[in-house]
Amino acid sequence: MELLNPSHEQQRAGSAPPPRLDTLEGAIIGVISNGKENTVPFFDRVESILRERYGVAKVVRRTKLNYSAPAEVDLMSEAMGWDAVLSGVGD
């Protein structure tokens, strides 16, 4: 059996992951859903945990227009204002 990694292996020149957050307290967390039905109860629970246990100030929930396509440009632009992003799928 051969196991393949579907991610893109090359990084753009000059790109690097952002620094890790020291804390989630007071943070704005974006949640991007693929729009499938089962993401709603899952992200409801995630949001509750983020607020109650980690002191997240705000959770911004967005849904992609097409579950099989990358997130739209305007959604990616909005995400630049968030401290962290969670992306999830549900089937």
PDB file of N, CA, C and O in Angstrom:
ATOM      1  N   MET A   1       0.843  -1.157   0.000  1.00  0.00           N
ATOM      2  CA  MET A   1       0.000   0.000   0.000  1.00  0.00           C
ATOM      3  C   MET A   1       0.900   1.236   0.000  1.00  0.00           C
ATOM      4  O   MET A   1       1.858   1.327   0.767  1.00  0.00           O
ATOM      5  N   GLU A   2       0.574   2.169  -0.865  1.00  0.00           N
ATOM      6  CA  GLU A   2       1.305   3.428  -0.918  1.00  0.00           C
ATOM      7  C   GLU A   2       0.414   4.526  -0.346  1.00  0.00           C
ATOM      8  O   GLU A   2      -0.735   4.682  -0.759  1.00  0.00           O
ATOM      9  N   LEU A   3       0.946   5.279   0.600  1.00  0.00           N
ATOM     10  CA  LEU A   3       0.214   6.369   1.227  1.00  0.00           C
ATOM     11  C   LEU A   3       0.663   7.680   0.607  1.00  0.00           C
ATOM     12  O   LEU A   3       1.857   7.979   0.587  1.00  0.00           O
ATOM     13  N   LEU A   4      -0.282   8.470   0.097  1.00  0.00           N
ATOM     14  CA  LEU A   4       0.047   9.726  -0.571  1.00  0.00           C
ATOM     15  C   LEU A   4      -0.413  10.913   0.266  1.00  0.00           C
ATOM     16  O   LEU A   4      -1.447  10.856   0.932  1.00  0.00           O
ATOM     17  N   ASN A   5       0.358  11.969   0.223  1.00  0.00           N
ATOM     18  CA  ASN A   5       0.012  13.216   0.897  1.00  0.00           C
ATOM     19  C   ASN A   5      -0.595  14.159  -0.143  1.00  0.00           C
ATOM     20  O   ASN A   5       0.096  14.557  -1.080  1.00  0.00           O
ATOM     21  N   PRO A   6      -1.882  14.528   0.004  1.00  0.00           N
ATOM     22  CA  PRO A   6      -2.531  15.363  -1.011  1.00  0.00           C
ATOM     23  C   PRO A   6      -2.198  16.848  -0.909  1.00  0.00           C
ATOM     24  O   PRO A   6      -2.667  17.639  -1.728  1.00  0.00           O
ATOM     25  N   SER A   7      -1.411  17.233   0.064  1.00  0.00           N
ATOM     26  CA  SER A   7      -1.105  18.653   0.212  1.00  0.00           C
ATOM     27  C   SER A   7      -0.021  19.088  -0.755  1.00  0.00           C
ATOM     28  O   SER A   7       0.768  18.284  -1.253  1.00  0.00           O
ATOM     29  N   HIS A   8      -0.010  20.371  -0.999  1.00  0.00           N
ATOM     30  CA  HIS A   8       0.985  20.950  -1.898  1.00  0.00           C
ATOM     31  C   HIS A   8       2.304  21.038  -1.149  1.00  0.00           C
ATOM     32  O   HIS A   8       2.344  21.582  -0.046  1.00  0.00           O
ATOM     33  N   GLU A   9       3.367  20.526  -1.708  1.00  0.00           N
ATOM     34  CA  GLU A   9       4.632  20.412  -0.991  1.00  0.00           C
ATOM     35  C   GLU A   9       5.516  21.645  -1.094  1.00  0.00           C
ATOM     36  O   GLU A   9       6.433  21.804  -0.288  1.00  0.00           O
ATOM     37  N   GLN A  10       5.274  22.509  -2.046  1.00  0.00           N
ATOM     38  CA  GLN A  10       6.135  23.672  -2.212  1.00  0.00           C
ATOM     39  C   GLN A  10       5.538  24.881  -1.506  1.00  0.00           C
ATOM     40  O   GLN A  10       4.336  25.136  -1.589  1.00  0.00           O
ATOM     41  N   GLN A  11       6.399  25.625  -0.806  1.00  0.00           N
ATOM     42  CA  GLN A  11       5.964  26.879  -0.207  1.00  0.00           C
ATOM     43  C   GLN A  11       6.303  28.016  -1.144  1.00  0.00           C
ATOM     44  O   GLN A  11       7.306  27.984  -1.857  1.00  0.00           O
ATOM     45  N   ARG A  12       5.443  29.026  -1.129  1.00  0.00           N
ATOM     46  CA  ARG A  12       5.757  30.219  -1.911  1.00  0.00           C
ATOM     47  C   ARG A  12       6.965  30.905  -1.296  1.00  0.00           C
ATOM     48  O   ARG A  12       7.161  30.883  -0.081  1.00  0.00           O
ATOM     49  N   ALA A  13       7.761  31.505  -2.146  1.00  0.00           N
ATOM     50  CA  ALA A  13       8.941  32.221  -1.658  1.00  0.00           C
ATOM     51  C   ALA A  13       8.519  33.301  -0.674  1.00  0.00           C
ATOM     52  O   ALA A  13       7.596  34.071  -0.941  1.00  0.00           O
ATOM     53  N   GLY A  14       9.192  33.351   0.451  1.00  0.00           N
ATOM     54  CA  GLY A  14       8.911  34.376   1.444  1.00  0.00           C
ATOM     55  C   GLY A  14       7.735  34.077   2.346  1.00  0.00           C
ATOM     56  O   GLY A  14       7.416  34.889   3.215  1.00  0.00           O
ATOM     57  N   SER A  15       7.075  32.938   2.174  1.00  0.00           N
ATOM     58  CA  SER A  15       5.941  32.634   3.041  1.00  0.00           C
ATOM     59  C   SER A  15       6.396  31.739   4.191  1.00  0.00           C
ATOM     60  O   SER A  15       7.277  30.893   4.041  1.00  0.00           O
ATOM     61  N   ALA A  16       5.778  31.950   5.316  1.00  0.00           N
ATOM     62  CA  ALA A  16       6.065  31.150   6.502  1.00  0.00           C
ATOM     63  C   ALA A  16       4.805  31.122   7.355  1.00  0.00           C
ATOM     64  O   ALA A  16       3.996  32.047   7.290  1.00  0.00           O
ATOM     65  N   PRO A  17       4.630  30.089   8.140  1.00  0.00           N
ATOM     66  CA  PRO A  17       3.466  30.071   9.019  1.00  0.00           C
ATOM     67  C   PRO A  17       3.534  31.228  10.015  1.00  0.00           C
ATOM     68  O   PRO A  17       4.623  31.642  10.415  1.00  0.00           O
ATOM     69  N   PRO A  18       2.384  31.747  10.413  1.00  0.00           N
ATOM     70  CA  PRO A  18       2.390  32.827  11.407  1.00  0.00           C
ATOM     71  C   PRO A  18       2.841  32.281  12.756  1.00  0.00           C
ATOM     72  O   PRO A  18       2.807  31.071  12.978  1.00  0.00           O
ATOM     73  N   PRO A  19       3.259  33.157  13.651  1.00  0.00           N
ATOM     74  CA  PRO A  19       3.669  32.681  14.969  1.00  0.00           C
ATOM     75  C   PRO A  19       2.486  32.075  15.723  1.00  0.00           C
ATOM     76  O   PRO A  19       1.341  32.493  15.552  1.00  0.00           O
ATOM     77  N   ARG A  20       2.781  31.104  16.543  1.00  0.00           N
ATOM     78  CA  ARG A  20       1.758  30.443  17.342  1.00  0.00           C
ATOM     79  C   ARG A  20       1.216  31.421  18.388  1.00  0.00           C
ATOM     80  O   ARG A  20       1.971  32.211  18.955  1.00  0.00           O
ATOM     81  N   LEU A  21      -0.091  31.365  18.639  1.00  0.00           N
ATOM     82  CA  LEU A  21      -0.696  32.221  19.656  1.00  0.00           C
ATOM     83  C   LEU A  21      -0.262  31.755  21.045  1.00  0.00           C
ATOM     84  O   LEU A  21      -0.191  30.554  21.308  1.00  0.00           O
ATOM     85  N   ASP A  22       0.027  32.703  21.925  1.00  0.00           N
ATOM     86  CA  ASP A  22       0.376  32.361  23.305  1.00  0.00           C
ATOM     87  C   ASP A  22      -0.857  31.931  24.094  1.00  0.00           C
ATOM     88  O   ASP A  22      -0.775  31.095  24.994  1.00  0.00           O
ATOM     89  N   THR A  23      -1.988  32.510  23.745  1.00  0.00           N
ATOM     90  CA  THR A  23      -3.240  32.217  24.434  1.00  0.00           C
ATOM     91  C   THR A  23      -4.405  32.463  23.476  1.00  0.00           C
ATOM     92  O   THR A  23      -4.281  33.210  22.506  1.00  0.00           O
ATOM     93  N   LEU A  24      -5.520  31.829  23.763  1.00  0.00           N
ATOM     94  CA  LEU A  24      -6.742  32.097  23.000  1.00  0.00           C
ATOM     95  C   LEU A  24      -7.619  33.128  23.704  1.00  0.00           C
ATOM     96  O   LEU A  24      -8.595  33.611  23.130  1.00  0.00           O
ATOM     97  N   GLU A  25      -7.275  33.465  24.937  1.00  0.00           N
ATOM     98  CA  GLU A  25      -8.069  34.426  25.698  1.00  0.00           C
ATOM     99  C   GLU A  25      -8.114  35.770  24.982  1.00  0.00           C
ATOM    100  O   GLU A  25      -7.082  36.362  24.665  1.00  0.00           O
ATOM    101  N   GLY A  26      -9.347  36.241  24.732  1.00  0.00           N
ATOM    102  CA  GLY A  26      -9.545  37.512  24.053  1.00  0.00           C
ATOM    103  C   GLY A  26      -9.376  37.457  22.547  1.00  0.00           C
ATOM    104  O   GLY A  26      -9.468  38.487  21.879  1.00  0.00           O
ATOM    105  N   ALA A  27      -9.133  36.283  22.003  1.00  0.00           N
ATOM    106  CA  ALA A  27      -8.872  36.143  20.566  1.00  0.00           C
ATOM    107  C   ALA A  27     -10.161  36.132  19.747  1.00  0.00           C
ATOM    108  O   ALA A  27     -11.244  35.840  20.255  1.00  0.00           O
ATOM    109  N   ILE A  28     -10.009  36.458  18.474  1.00  0.00           N
ATOM    110  CA  ILE A  28     -11.082  36.321  17.489  1.00  0.00           C
ATOM    111  C   ILE A  28     -10.735  35.096  16.654  1.00  0.00           C
ATOM    112  O   ILE A  28      -9.700  35.056  15.988  1.00  0.00           O
ATOM    113  N   ILE A  29     -11.609  34.101  16.697  1.00  0.00           N
ATOM    114  CA  ILE A  29     -11.372  32.846  15.995  1.00  0.00           C
ATOM    115  C   ILE A  29     -12.382  32.720  14.861  1.00  0.00           C
ATOM    116  O   ILE A  29     -13.588  32.820  15.086  1.00  0.00           O
ATOM    117  N   GLY A  30     -11.900  32.505  13.665  1.00  0.00           N
ATOM    118  CA  GLY A  30     -12.758  32.267  12.518  1.00  0.00           C
ATOM    119  C   GLY A  30     -12.971  30.782  12.327  1.00  0.00           C
ATOM    120  O   GLY A  30     -12.042  29.987  12.473  1.00  0.00           O
ATOM    121  N   VAL A  31     -14.191  30.412  12.002  1.00  0.00           N
ATOM    122  CA  VAL A  31     -14.532  29.015  11.742  1.00  0.00           C
ATOM    123  C   VAL A  31     -15.110  28.952  10.337  1.00  0.00           C
ATOM    124  O   VAL A  31     -16.148  29.550  10.054  1.00  0.00           O
ATOM    125  N   ILE A  32     -14.431  28.224   9.464  1.00  0.00           N
ATOM    126  CA  ILE A  32     -14.880  28.094   8.076  1.00  0.00           C
ATOM    127  C   ILE A  32     -15.408  26.681   7.868  1.00  0.00           C
ATOM    128  O   ILE A  32     -14.688  25.698   8.050  1.00  0.00           O
ATOM    129  N   SER A  33     -16.664  26.600   7.489  1.00  0.00           N
ATOM    130  CA  SER A  33     -17.331  25.323   7.259  1.00  0.00           C
ATOM    131  C   SER A  33     -17.411  25.042   5.766  1.00  0.00           C
ATOM    132  O   SER A  33     -17.440  25.959   4.946  1.00  0.00           O
ATOM    133  N   ASN A  34     -17.447  23.763   5.429  1.00  0.00           N
ATOM    134  CA  ASN A  34     -17.645  23.406   4.030  1.00  0.00           C
ATOM    135  C   ASN A  34     -19.125  23.440   3.656  1.00  0.00           C
ATOM    136  O   ASN A  34     -19.474  23.242   2.492  1.00  0.00           O
ATOM    137  N   GLY A  35     -19.990  23.687   4.628  1.00  0.00           N
ATOM    138  CA  GLY A  35     -21.409  23.845   4.350  1.00  0.00           C
ATOM    139  C   GLY A  35     -22.233  22.586   4.450  1.00  0.00           C
ATOM    140  O   GLY A  35     -23.449  22.627   4.268  1.00  0.00           O
ATOM    141  N   LYS A  36     -21.599  21.473   4.736  1.00  0.00           N
ATOM    142  CA  LYS A  36     -22.369  20.241   4.872  1.00  0.00           C
ATOM    143  C   LYS A  36     -23.056  20.214   6.232  1.00  0.00           C
ATOM    144  O   LYS A  36     -22.593  20.826   7.194  1.00  0.00           O
ATOM    145  N   GLU A  37     -24.159  19.500   6.286  1.00  0.00           N
ATOM    146  CA  GLU A  37     -25.073  19.521   7.421  1.00  0.00           C
ATOM    147  C   GLU A  37     -24.412  19.223   8.771  1.00  0.00           C
ATOM    148  O   GLU A  37     -24.711  19.894   9.759  1.00  0.00           O
ATOM    149  N   ASN A  38     -23.543  18.255   8.827  1.00  0.00           N
ATOM    150  CA  ASN A  38     -22.986  17.834  10.114  1.00  0.00           C
ATOM    151  C   ASN A  38     -21.953  18.787  10.697  1.00  0.00           C
ATOM    152  O   ASN A  38     -21.499  18.583  11.823  1.00  0.00           O
ATOM    153  N   THR A  39     -21.574  19.817   9.958  1.00  0.00           N
ATOM    154  CA  THR A  39     -20.642  20.780  10.549  1.00  0.00           C
ATOM    155  C   THR A  39     -21.329  21.655  11.589  1.00  0.00           C
ATOM    156  O   THR A  39     -20.668  22.149  12.502  1.00  0.00           O
ATOM    157  N   VAL A  40     -22.626  21.855  11.474  1.00  0.00           N
ATOM    158  CA  VAL A  40     -23.332  22.771  12.383  1.00  0.00           C
ATOM    159  C   VAL A  40     -23.254  22.302  13.840  1.00  0.00           C
ATOM    160  O   VAL A  40     -22.778  23.066  14.679  1.00  0.00           O
ATOM    161  N   PRO A  41     -23.698  21.081  14.185  1.00  0.00           N
ATOM    162  CA  PRO A  41     -23.607  20.686  15.595  1.00  0.00           C
ATOM    163  C   PRO A  41     -22.166  20.565  16.083  1.00  0.00           C
ATOM    164  O   PRO A  41     -21.878  20.849  17.246  1.00  0.00           O
ATOM    165  N   PHE A  42     -21.275  20.149  15.212  1.00  0.00           N
ATOM    166  CA  PHE A  42     -19.870  20.038  15.595  1.00  0.00           C
ATOM    167  C   PHE A  42     -19.298  21.408  15.948  1.00  0.00           C
ATOM    168  O   PHE A  42     -18.692  21.575  17.007  1.00  0.00           O
ATOM    169  N   PHE A  43     -19.489  22.389  15.064  1.00  0.00           N
ATOM    170  CA  PHE A  43     -18.944  23.716  15.325  1.00  0.00           C
ATOM    171  C   PHE A  43     -19.696  24.441  16.439  1.00  0.00           C
ATOM    172  O   PHE A  43     -19.124  25.318  17.085  1.00  0.00           O
ATOM    173  N   ASP A  44     -20.967  24.099  16.681  1.00  0.00           N
ATOM    174  CA  ASP A  44     -21.669  24.647  17.848  1.00  0.00           C
ATOM    175  C   ASP A  44     -20.915  24.259  19.116  1.00  0.00           C
ATOM    176  O   ASP A  44     -20.693  25.088  19.999  1.00  0.00           O
ATOM    177  N   ARG A  45     -20.528  22.998  19.191  1.00  0.00           N
ATOM    178  CA  ARG A  45     -19.806  22.507  20.379  1.00  0.00           C
ATOM    179  C   ARG A  45     -18.410  23.118  20.463  1.00  0.00           C
ATOM    180  O   ARG A  45     -17.975  23.527  21.540  1.00  0.00           O
ATOM    181  N   VAL A  46     -17.712  23.180  19.341  1.00  0.00           N
ATOM    182  CA  VAL A  46     -16.375  23.785  19.326  1.00  0.00           C
ATOM    183  C   VAL A  46     -16.457  25.232  19.806  1.00  0.00           C
ATOM    184  O   VAL A  46     -15.634  25.669  20.612  1.00  0.00           O
ATOM    185  N   GLU A  47     -17.439  25.967  19.317  1.00  0.00           N
ATOM    186  CA  GLU A  47     -17.590  27.368  19.725  1.00  0.00           C
ATOM    187  C   GLU A  47     -17.824  27.479  21.227  1.00  0.00           C
ATOM    188  O   GLU A  47     -17.223  28.328  21.885  1.00  0.00           O
ATOM    189  N   SER A  48     -18.688  26.634  21.773  1.00  0.00           N
ATOM    190  CA  SER A  48     -18.937  26.653  23.220  1.00  0.00           C
ATOM    191  C   SER A  48     -17.660  26.415  24.009  1.00  0.00           C
ATOM    192  O   SER A  48     -17.393  27.115  24.986  1.00  0.00           O
ATOM    193  N   ILE A  49     -16.874  25.440  23.596  1.00  0.00           N
ATOM    194  CA  ILE A  49     -15.620  25.128  24.289  1.00  0.00           C
ATOM    195  C   ILE A  49     -14.646  26.294  24.181  1.00  0.00           C
ATOM    196  O   ILE A  49     -14.008  26.665  25.166  1.00  0.00           O
ATOM    197  N   LEU A  50     -14.530  26.869  22.998  1.00  0.00           N
ATOM    198  CA  LEU A  50     -13.609  27.994  22.821  1.00  0.00           C
ATOM    199  C   LEU A  50     -13.964  29.160  23.735  1.00  0.00           C
ATOM    200  O   LEU A  50     -13.081  29.777  24.331  1.00  0.00           O
ATOM    201  N   ARG A  51     -15.245  29.458  23.847  1.00  0.00           N
ATOM    202  CA  ARG A  51     -15.682  30.590  24.672  1.00  0.00           C
ATOM    203  C   ARG A  51     -15.559  30.276  26.170  1.00  0.00           C
ATOM    204  O   ARG A  51     -15.014  31.070  26.936  1.00  0.00           O
ATOM    205  N   GLU A  52     -16.075  29.104  26.574  1.00  0.00           N
ATOM    206  CA  GLU A  52     -16.156  28.772  27.998  1.00  0.00           C
ATOM    207  C   GLU A  52     -14.808  28.372  28.593  1.00  0.00           C
ATOM    208  O   GLU A  52     -14.456  28.814  29.686  1.00  0.00           O
ATOM    209  N   ARG A  53     -14.071  27.558  27.896  1.00  0.00           N
ATOM    210  CA  ARG A  53     -12.838  27.011  28.454  1.00  0.00           C
ATOM    211  C   ARG A  53     -11.609  27.864  28.158  1.00  0.00           C
ATOM    212  O   ARG A  53     -10.673  27.910  28.955  1.00  0.00           O
ATOM    213  N   TYR A  54     -11.614  28.542  27.004  1.00  0.00           N
ATOM    214  CA  TYR A  54     -10.411  29.253  26.579  1.00  0.00           C
ATOM    215  C   TYR A  54     -10.560  30.771  26.531  1.00  0.00           C
ATOM    216  O   TYR A  54      -9.601  31.472  26.207  1.00  0.00           O
ATOM    217  N   GLY A  55     -11.741  31.287  26.847  1.00  0.00           N
ATOM    218  CA  GLY A  55     -11.922  32.732  26.930  1.00  0.00           C
ATOM    219  C   GLY A  55     -11.845  33.471  25.607  1.00  0.00           C
ATOM    220  O   GLY A  55     -11.478  34.646  25.566  1.00  0.00           O
ATOM    221  N   VAL A  56     -12.189  32.784  24.525  1.00  0.00           N
ATOM    222  CA  VAL A  56     -12.197  33.430  23.212  1.00  0.00           C
ATOM    223  C   VAL A  56     -13.232  34.555  23.225  1.00  0.00           C
ATOM    224  O   VAL A  56     -14.355  34.366  23.692  1.00  0.00           O
ATOM    225  N   ALA A  57     -12.853  35.713  22.715  1.00  0.00           N
ATOM    226  CA  ALA A  57     -13.736  36.882  22.730  1.00  0.00           C
ATOM    227  C   ALA A  57     -14.834  36.788  21.678  1.00  0.00           C
ATOM    228  O   ALA A  57     -15.970  37.197  21.920  1.00  0.00           O
ATOM    229  N   LYS A  58     -14.494  36.252  20.519  1.00  0.00           N
ATOM    230  CA  LYS A  58     -15.454  36.248  19.412  1.00  0.00           C
ATOM    231  C   LYS A  58     -15.168  35.063  18.502  1.00  0.00           C
ATOM    232  O   LYS A  58     -14.015  34.744  18.211  1.00  0.00           O
ATOM    233  N   VAL A  59     -16.239  34.418  18.059  1.00  0.00           N
ATOM    234  CA  VAL A  59     -16.134  33.358  17.058  1.00  0.00           C
ATOM    235  C   VAL A  59     -16.908  33.820  15.833  1.00  0.00           C
ATOM    236  O   VAL A  59     -18.104  34.098  15.915  1.00  0.00           O
ATOM    237  N   VAL A  60     -16.228  33.901  14.711  1.00  0.00           N
ATOM    238  CA  VAL A  60     -16.831  34.312  13.443  1.00  0.00           C
ATOM    239  C   VAL A  60     -17.019  33.053  12.613  1.00  0.00           C
ATOM    240  O   VAL A  60     -16.047  32.374  12.281  1.00  0.00           O
ATOM    241  N   ARG A  61     -18.270  32.737  12.275  1.00  0.00           N
ATOM    242  CA  ARG A  61     -18.541  31.522  11.506  1.00  0.00           C
ATOM    243  C   ARG A  61     -18.917  31.886  10.080  1.00  0.00           C
ATOM    244  O   ARG A  61     -19.781  32.729   9.840  1.00  0.00           O
ATOM    245  N   ARG A  62     -18.256  31.239   9.151  1.00  0.00           N
ATOM    246  CA  ARG A  62     -18.518  31.449   7.728  1.00  0.00           C
ATOM    247  C   ARG A  62     -18.629  30.093   7.039  1.00  0.00           C
ATOM    248  O   ARG A  62     -18.068  29.097   7.496  1.00  0.00           O
ATOM    249  N   THR A  63     -19.364  30.080   5.932  1.00  0.00           N
ATOM    250  CA  THR A  63     -19.540  28.867   5.144  1.00  0.00           C
ATOM    251  C   THR A  63     -19.107  29.135   3.717  1.00  0.00           C
ATOM    252  O   THR A  63     -19.503  30.129   3.108  1.00  0.00           O
ATOM    253  N   LYS A  64     -18.295  28.243   3.195  1.00  0.00           N
ATOM    254  CA  LYS A  64     -17.877  28.372   1.796  1.00  0.00           C
ATOM    255  C   LYS A  64     -19.087  28.190   0.884  1.00  0.00           C
ATOM    256  O   LYS A  64     -20.036  27.488   1.233  1.00  0.00           O
ATOM    257  N   LEU A  65     -19.049  28.821  -0.278  1.00  0.00           N
ATOM    258  CA  LEU A  65     -20.154  28.706  -1.236  1.00  0.00           C
ATOM    259  C   LEU A  65     -20.187  27.337  -1.905  1.00  0.00           C
ATOM    260  O   LEU A  65     -21.254  26.848  -2.277  1.00  0.00           O
ATOM    261  N   ASN A  66     -19.030  26.725  -2.054  1.00  0.00           N
ATOM    262  CA  ASN A  66     -18.928  25.423  -2.709  1.00  0.00           C
ATOM    263  C   ASN A  66     -18.040  24.539  -1.843  1.00  0.00           C
ATOM    264  O   ASN A  66     -16.860  24.833  -1.650  1.00  0.00           O
ATOM    265  N   TYR A  67     -18.608  23.456  -1.323  1.00  0.00           N
ATOM    266  CA  TYR A  67     -17.856  22.634  -0.373  1.00  0.00           C
ATOM    267  C   TYR A  67     -16.609  21.985  -0.954  1.00  0.00           C
ATOM    268  O   TYR A  67     -15.692  21.644  -0.207  1.00  0.00           O
ATOM    269  N   SER A  68     -16.553  21.806  -2.260  1.00  0.00           N
ATOM    270  CA  SER A  68     -15.399  21.118  -2.851  1.00  0.00           C
ATOM    271  C   SER A  68     -14.353  22.074  -3.429  1.00  0.00           C
ATOM    272  O   SER A  68     -13.331  21.633  -3.956  1.00  0.00           O
ATOM    273  N   ALA A  69     -14.604  23.360  -3.333  1.00  0.00           N
ATOM    274  CA  ALA A  69     -13.672  24.350  -3.890  1.00  0.00           C
ATOM    275  C   ALA A  69     -12.941  25.078  -2.759  1.00  0.00           C
ATOM    276  O   ALA A  69     -13.395  25.062  -1.614  1.00  0.00           O
ATOM    277  N   PRO A  70     -11.828  25.707  -3.072  1.00  0.00           N
ATOM    278  CA  PRO A  70     -11.144  26.523  -2.060  1.00  0.00           C
ATOM    279  C   PRO A  70     -12.049  27.668  -1.591  1.00  0.00           C
ATOM    280  O   PRO A  70     -13.009  28.035  -2.268  1.00  0.00           O
ATOM    281  N   ALA A  71     -11.730  28.212  -0.443  1.00  0.00           N
ATOM    282  CA  ALA A  71     -12.484  29.354   0.082  1.00  0.00           C
ATOM    283  C   ALA A  71     -12.376  30.535  -0.874  1.00  0.00           C
ATOM    284  O   ALA A  71     -11.353  30.727  -1.531  1.00  0.00           O
ATOM    285  N   GLU A  72     -13.441  31.320  -0.943  1.00  0.00           N
ATOM    286  CA  GLU A  72     -13.501  32.467  -1.841  1.00  0.00           C
ATOM    287  C   GLU A  72     -12.496  33.547  -1.411  1.00  0.00           C
ATOM    288  O   GLU A  72     -12.096  33.612  -0.249  1.00  0.00           O
ATOM    289  N   VAL A  73     -12.109  34.374  -2.351  1.00  0.00           N
ATOM    290  CA  VAL A  73     -11.124  35.426  -2.101  1.00  0.00           C
ATOM    291  C   VAL A  73     -11.594  36.369  -0.995  1.00  0.00           C
ATOM    292  O   VAL A  73     -10.803  36.728  -0.122  1.00  0.00           O
ATOM    293  N   ASP A  74     -12.871  36.779  -1.013  1.00  0.00           N
ATOM    294  CA  ASP A  74     -13.351  37.700   0.020  1.00  0.00           C
ATOM    295  C   ASP A  74     -13.348  37.050   1.401  1.00  0.00           C
ATOM    296  O   ASP A  74     -13.109  37.723   2.403  1.00  0.00           O
ATOM    297  N   LEU A  75     -13.608  35.762   1.457  1.00  0.00           N
ATOM    298  CA  LEU A  75     -13.548  35.039   2.724  1.00  0.00           C
ATOM    299  C   LEU A  75     -12.110  34.982   3.240  1.00  0.00           C
ATOM    300  O   LEU A  75     -11.868  35.169   4.433  1.00  0.00           O
ATOM    301  N   MET A  76     -11.179  34.728   2.364  1.00  0.00           N
ATOM    302  CA  MET A  76      -9.766  34.702   2.748  1.00  0.00           C
ATOM    303  C   MET A  76      -9.304  36.089   3.206  1.00  0.00           C
ATOM    304  O   MET A  76      -8.510  36.204   4.139  1.00  0.00           O
ATOM    305  N   SER A  77      -9.800  37.131   2.553  1.00  0.00           N
ATOM    306  CA  SER A  77      -9.456  38.498   2.964  1.00  0.00           C
ATOM    307  C   SER A  77      -9.997  38.794   4.356  1.00  0.00           C
ATOM    308  O   SER A  77      -9.301  39.381   5.185  1.00  0.00           O
ATOM    309  N   GLU A  78     -11.237  38.389   4.613  1.00  0.00           N
ATOM    310  CA  GLU A  78     -11.823  38.590   5.940  1.00  0.00           C
ATOM    311  C   GLU A  78     -11.019  37.845   7.004  1.00  0.00           C
ATOM    312  O   GLU A  78     -10.827  38.353   8.109  1.00  0.00           O
ATOM    313  N   ALA A  79     -10.558  36.660   6.677  1.00  0.00           N
ATOM    314  CA  ALA A  79      -9.803  35.839   7.629  1.00  0.00           C
ATOM    315  C   ALA A  79      -8.510  36.503   8.076  1.00  0.00           C
ATOM    316  O   ALA A  79      -7.983  36.176   9.140  1.00  0.00           O
ATOM    317  N   MET A  80      -7.998  37.421   7.287  1.00  0.00           N
ATOM    318  CA  MET A  80      -6.769  38.120   7.665  1.00  0.00           C
ATOM    319  C   MET A  80      -6.953  38.920   8.959  1.00  0.00           C
ATOM    320  O   MET A  80      -5.970  39.237   9.629  1.00  0.00           O
ATOM    321  N   GLY A  81      -8.193  39.247   9.316  1.00  0.00           N
ATOM    322  CA  GLY A  81      -8.466  39.991  10.535  1.00  0.00           C
ATOM    323  C   GLY A  81      -8.711  39.119  11.754  1.00  0.00           C
ATOM    324  O   GLY A  81      -8.949  39.633  12.847  1.00  0.00           O
ATOM    325  N   TRP A  82      -8.657  37.817  11.581  1.00  0.00           N
ATOM    326  CA  TRP A  82      -8.874  36.903  12.695  1.00  0.00           C
ATOM    327  C   TRP A  82      -7.532  36.493  13.289  1.00  0.00           C
ATOM    328  O   TRP A  82      -6.508  36.516  12.606  1.00  0.00           O
ATOM    329  N   ASP A  83      -7.544  36.121  14.558  1.00  0.00           N
ATOM    330  CA  ASP A  83      -6.316  35.672  15.212  1.00  0.00           C
ATOM    331  C   ASP A  83      -5.965  34.234  14.844  1.00  0.00           C
ATOM    332  O   ASP A  83      -4.790  33.871  14.796  1.00  0.00           O
ATOM    333  N   ALA A  84      -6.976  33.423  14.586  1.00  0.00           N
ATOM    334  CA  ALA A  84      -6.764  32.024  14.196  1.00  0.00           C
ATOM    335  C   ALA A  84      -7.976  31.564  13.399  1.00  0.00           C
ATOM    336  O   ALA A  84      -9.051  32.158  13.486  1.00  0.00           O
ATOM    337  N   VAL A  85      -7.792  30.503  12.624  1.00  0.00           N
ATOM    338  CA  VAL A  85      -8.863  29.971  11.782  1.00  0.00           C
ATOM    339  C   VAL A  85      -8.948  28.462  11.958  1.00  0.00           C
ATOM    340  O   VAL A  85      -7.935  27.763  11.966  1.00  0.00           O
ATOM    341  N   LEU A  86     -10.182  27.974  12.100  1.00  0.00           N
ATOM    342  CA  LEU A  86     -10.458  26.545  12.073  1.00  0.00           C
ATOM    343  C   LEU A  86     -11.247  26.277  10.806  1.00  0.00           C
ATOM    344  O   LEU A  86     -12.154  27.033  10.458  1.00  0.00           O
ATOM    345  N   SER A  87     -10.906  25.218  10.129  1.00  0.00           N
ATOM    346  CA  SER A  87     -11.637  24.838   8.928  1.00  0.00           C
ATOM    347  C   SER A  87     -12.084  23.401   9.102  1.00  0.00           C
ATOM    348  O   SER A  87     -11.311  22.552   9.547  1.00  0.00           O
ATOM    349  N   GLY A  88     -13.337  23.126   8.751  1.00  0.00           N
ATOM    350  CA  GLY A  88     -13.825  21.775   8.968  1.00  0.00           C
ATOM    351  C   GLY A  88     -14.771  21.305   7.897  1.00  0.00           C
ATOM    352  O   GLY A  88     -15.360  22.094   7.157  1.00  0.00           O
ATOM    353  N   VAL A  89     -14.900  19.993   7.835  1.00  0.00           N
ATOM    354  CA  VAL A  89     -15.798  19.354   6.886  1.00  0.00           C
ATOM    355  C   VAL A  89     -16.747  18.448   7.663  1.00  0.00           C
ATOM    356  O   VAL A  89     -16.415  17.972   8.749  1.00  0.00           O
ATOM    357  N   GLY A  90     -17.902  18.220   7.112  1.00  0.00           N
ATOM    358  CA  GLY A  90     -18.855  17.322   7.746  1.00  0.00           C
ATOM    359  C   GLY A  90     -19.610  16.546   6.692  1.00  0.00           C
ATOM    360  O   GLY A  90     -20.042  17.107   5.686  1.00  0.00           O
ATOM    361  N   ASP A  91     -19.764  15.280   6.920  1.00  0.00           N
ATOM    362  CA  ASP A  91     -20.535  14.437   5.998  1.00  0.00           C
ATOM    363  C   ASP A  91     -21.569  13.650   6.764  1.00  0.00           C
ATOM    364  O   ASP A  91     -22.323  12.879   6.170  1.00  0.00           O
TER     365      ASP A  91
END
